[in-house]
Amino acid sequence: MRRVLVGVTGTVGNLAALHRAAAEARVRGADLWAVLAWQSPGGELGSRNGLGPHALAQCRAAAAERLREVLDTAFGAVKPGVTLEGITVRGTPGAALVDVARDPEDLLVVGTGSRAALRRLVRPSVAHHCLAHAACPVLVVPPSPLQAELDAAHRRNFWRMPLDPRELAQ
């Protein structure tokens, strides 16, 4: 395989997929491509209704800056040990990843994202889209076990629930 591609969002769960993709690239002796998909404000409908080239250029620049921030957060001063390419693609995440990973020798790595029922209804699954449409193998990385603990802490804080001291002993 010549490329390992990974979708980048910057979420905690996505960092697990990014690190797994780096490990897969090292094992395969492949280049690592971090792909961040972006859309103009209002989606494609917004860009058809008068969003000028200057505004699109600003959106593209913001996406590139976001990609740099995510890669700095993920790897910092310690580089992944393989050639790292970061690209931004205009489009929905699933379609953008499938479009970039069009070579059958590529490996596409995606995270599973949130499994919350409401979020699944509102936002389609990028992993499902990639599994259904990719021309290359797709590796789906489950969220880190720490993500579930972080989500539980957020819910507890949101609902102002007290911390159970027994949880600290684990």
N, C-alpha and C positions, 0 to 999 in steps of 0.2 A: 504494500500500500504506500502510495506516495504522499498522501495528505490525510491528516486527521482533522476534521472540522468540528467545531463546537459552537453551539449557540450561546451567546453572552447576554445576560440581563443585569447582573450585578447583585442578585439576591443571594442570600446565604445558601439556599439549596443549589443555586446555579454554580457557586464556587466549588461544590463537590464535583459537579460535572466537568468543570474546567480543569480541576486537578486530575481527575480520572483521564480526561483527554490527553493531558500532558504525559501521564504515565504510559498511555497506549502509544503515543507518538514516540516516546523513548524506546519502548520495546520493539516497535516496528521500524525504527530508524526513519521515521517520516517527519514531514514538516507539520507544525501545529498552526491551524488557521482559526482564529477567534472571530466569529461573525456576529455583528450586532445589527439587527434589523430595526429600521426606523420608519415612521410614517409622518407625513406632514400633519399639522393641526387640522382636525376635521376629517382626517383620512383622505382618500382619493377625491371624495366629493368636495372637501375644502380646497384642494389644489386646483380643481376645475372651476371654482367660483372666485377667481381673482387672486389667488395666492401667487405673488410674483416671484421672479427668479431670485431676487435678493432674499426674500423670506425663506425660500427653499434652501438657499446657500447657508443661511443661518441655522436652519434645522440640521442640515448635513454636518456643519461644523460642531453643533452641540452634540450630535451623535458620536462624532469622532472623539470629542473631549470625554464623553461618557465612557467610551471604549478604553481610552487611555487610563481613566480613573479605575475602572474595573480591573484591568490588567495589573496596574500598580498595587491595588488592594490584594489581588490574588497571589502575585508573585513577589512584589516588593523588590528588594535588591537581589534576592535569590531568583535567578532566571530559571525557566522550566527545563533547561538542559537540551533543548531542541530549537531549531529555527522557528521563531514565532512571528506570524503575520497577523495583523489585525485589519479587518475590513468592515466597512459599514455598507449595508445594502438597503435601499429603499423598498419597503414592502412589508407585508405581514410576516411575522416570524417564521411560521411553518413554510410558507411559500418561498421565502427568501433562502432559508436553509436548504430546501430541496433543490432550488435553482443553482445554488453554489456547489452543492455536492452532487453533481451530475455524472461524474466519472465512476464507473462500477468498482474501481480500485480504491476509492475514497472510503473512509470510515467516518460516519456522522455520529457525534455524541451529543445527546440532549438530556436534560434533567426532566424529572416527572412533574415538577412544579407542585403547586398546592393541590391537595385532594379535597378541599372543602367543597361541599355540595353546591353552595351558592356560587362560588367562584367558577366551578365547572360549568354552571348554567350560563354565566355571563361571558366567560372567556373560553374559546375552544382550546382543546389540548394541542399544543405544539408537538408533543411526542407522538400522539395518535396520527396527526397529519403526516409527520415524517415517516412513521412506520408504514403508512398506507401509500405514500407517493414517492419515496426516495428510490433512486436507481442504484444505491450502494447499501452496504450493511449499516444498520443503525444500532447503536448501543444506548440504551435508556438507563440512566443512573438514578436510583431512588434517592430521596432526600436523606441528608445526614441524620443520624439519630438525635443529634443535638438540635436539629430543626424542630422536631416534635416537642422537645423540652422548651425551646424558645417560644414556640407558638402557645404552649400551655401557660408560660409565664406572662405572655402578652394578654391572653384571655383572663388570667387571674387578676392582672393589674387593671384591665379594662372594667371588669365587673367588681373591682375592689374587694376581692375575696382574700381572706387572710392566708398567710403561708402556713402550711402544716409542717411543724418541726420534724416530723418523721421523714419528710422528703429530703431534709438536709443530711440525714444520717446515711442515706443510700450511697 
